[in-house]
Amino acid sequence: MRVIAGKARRLQLKTVKGMDTRPTTDRIKETLFNIINDLMYDAVFLDLFSGSGAIAIEALSRGAKKAYLVENNREACNCIKENLKFTHLEDGAQLMQMSCNEALARLNGSEIFDVVFMDPPYNKEYEKDVLIFLGKSDLINKNSLIIVEASLDTDMSYAEELGFEITKEKKYKTNKHVFFKIME
């Protein structure tokens, strides 16, 4: 796994040992950032369920001014720290070693995020809980983009009733990215 583009281009990243995390493959990460690259310059980026930190590191490498990485697994947090140090991107990063719910509550009212990315454990509906919180929070606005990485069979038809519209869905072999905006 490597950084695809930007300041830290081609640098290899460490991954978390074991099966607790699923690193986003380089090909999928490249496709994702080809879609959102225009949003990266000077962006405030939130990476929930960060794993190795690869997504937030890619955002920082491509010009995001700040990235918050939320991860509650200690080994994963150590991996994130190593990757941030290795890529020299730690100045723009804020690692929050805590649950997603705790981090969202702490952040509420302090930042408005341009992009919120989440790759929660599949088929546990954590993304729905996050969307419910975001819809009632001060963390996003009408310009914010929310991206969920999920299994292909994850149903997100509830988005509209939570006040979000699905603006795009990109399917891969084993998973998908679903892009949300607040409904106007």
C-alpha positions in Angstrom: 0.0 0.0 0.0 1.4 3.4 -1.0 0.6 7.1 -1.3 -0.7 7.5 -4.9 -0.1 11.3 -5.5 1.0 14.6 -4.1 3.8 15.5 -1.6 4.3 12.0 -0.3 3.8 10.2 -3.7 5.1 6.6 -3.9 5.9 6.3 -0.3 5.0 2.8 1.1 2.6 2.8 4.0 2.5 0.2 6.8 -0.7 -1.7 7.4 -2.2 -3.1 10.6 -1.5 -6.7 11.2 -4.4 -9.1 11.5 -7.9 -9.1 10.1 -9.4 -6.3 12.2 -8.9 -3.8 9.4 -9.4 -4.0 5.6 -6.9 -1.6 3.9 -8.4 0.1 0.9 -6.5 -1.1 -2.1 -4.3 1.3 -4.1 -6.5 0.9 -7.2 -9.7 1.7 -5.3 -8.0 4.6 -3.4 -6.8 6.0 -6.7 -10.3 5.8 -8.2 -11.7 7.5 -5.1 -9.2 10.4 -5.2 -9.7 10.8 -9.0 -13.3 11.5 -8.2 -12.7 13.9 -5.3 -9.3 15.4 -6.1 -10.7 18.9 -6.9 -12.0 19.1 -3.3 -8.6 18.3 -1.7 -6.8 21.7 -1.9 -7.0 23.4 1.5 -9.7 21.0 2.6 -10.5 20.0 6.2 -10.8 16.2 6.0 -12.4 13.7 8.5 -11.4 10.1 8.3 -13.6 7.9 10.5 -12.5 4.3 11.2 -9.1 5.2 9.9 -7.3 1.9 10.1 -3.7 2.6 8.8 -4.6 6.2 8.0 -4.0 5.7 4.3 -7.0 7.7 3.2 -6.3 10.8 5.3 -2.6 10.6 4.4 -3.6 10.6 0.7 -5.8 13.6 1.4 -3.0 15.5 3.1 -0.5 14.5 0.4 -2.9 16.0 -2.2 -3.3 19.3 -0.4 -5.8 19.0 2.4 -4.8 21.5 5.0 -5.9 19.4 8.0 -7.1 15.8 8.5 -8.6 14.3 11.6 -8.1 10.6 11.9 -10.4 8.7 14.2 -9.5 5.2 15.3 -10.0 3.4 18.6 -7.7 0.4 18.0 -4.4 0.9 19.7 -2.3 -1.1 17.1 -4.0 0.9 14.3 -3.2 4.2 16.0 0.5 3.2 16.3 0.5 2.3 12.6 -1.1 5.7 11.8 1.6 7.5 13.9 4.3 5.6 12.1 2.8 6.4 8.6 2.3 10.1 9.4 5.9 10.4 10.6 7.3 8.5 7.6 5.4 10.6 5.1 6.2 13.9 7.0 2.5 14.8 7.1 2.0 14.7 10.9 1.8 18.5 11.2 -1.5 18.6 9.3 -2.9 15.5 11.1 -4.9 15.2 14.3 -5.1 11.6 15.5 -8.0 10.9 17.9 -7.7 7.5 19.6 -11.3 7.0 20.6 -14.6 5.7 19.4 -16.3 7.3 16.4 -19.2 8.6 18.5 -16.9 10.1 21.1 -14.8 11.9 18.4 -17.9 13.3 16.6 -19.2 14.6 19.9 -15.9 16.3 20.8 -15.5 17.8 17.3 -19.0 19.1 17.0 -18.9 22.9 16.8 -15.2 23.1 16.3 -14.8 22.4 12.6 -16.9 22.2 9.4 -15.5 19.4 7.3 -15.3 19.6 3.6 -15.0 15.9 3.2 -16.0 13.1 5.7 -14.8 9.7 4.8 -15.8 6.5 6.7 -14.9 2.9 6.2 -16.6 1.2 9.1 -16.8 -2.5 9.8 -19.2 -3.9 7.1 -22.8 -4.8 7.7 -23.1 -3.3 11.2 -24.9 -0.1 10.2 -22.3 2.2 11.9 -22.5 4.4 8.8 -26.2 5.0 9.5 -25.4 6.1 13.1 -22.8 8.5 11.8 -25.1 9.9 9.2 -27.8 10.4 11.8 -25.3 12.3 14.0 -23.9 14.4 11.1 -27.4 15.4 10.0 -28.0 17.0 13.4 -24.5 18.4 14.0 -22.5 21.5 13.1 -19.8 19.3 11.5 -21.0 19.6 7.9 -22.8 22.1 5.6 -24.4 22.0 2.2 -21.0 21.9 0.5 -19.7 19.0 2.6 -19.2 15.6 0.9 -19.7 12.4 2.9 -18.2 9.2 1.5 -19.0 5.7 2.9 -17.0 2.7 1.9 -19.3 -0.3 2.3 -19.9 -3.9 1.1 -21.8 -4.2 -2.2 -24.9 -5.5 -0.4 -25.1 -2.6 2.1 -28.5 -0.9 1.7 -28.5 2.9 2.1 -32.0 3.6 0.9 -32.7 5.3 4.3 -30.4 8.3 3.3 -33.3 10.5 2.1 -35.3 10.1 5.3 -32.1 11.3 7.2 -31.9 14.4 5.0 -29.1 13.2 2.6 -29.1 12.6 -1.1 -26.9 10.0 -2.7 -25.0 11.9 -5.4 -22.9 9.1 -6.7 -22.3 5.4 -6.2 -19.1 3.7 -7.4 -19.0 -0.1 -7.3 -15.9 -2.2 -7.3 -15.6 -6.0 -7.3 -16.1 -6.5 -3.5 -17.3 -3.1 -2.2 -18.5 0.4 -3.1 -18.2 4.1 -2.3 -21.4 5.9 -1.8 -21.3 9.8 -1.9 -23.7 11.9 0.1 -24.7 15.5 0.3 -27.2 17.2 2.6 -30.5 17.7 0.8 -31.3 21.3 0.0 
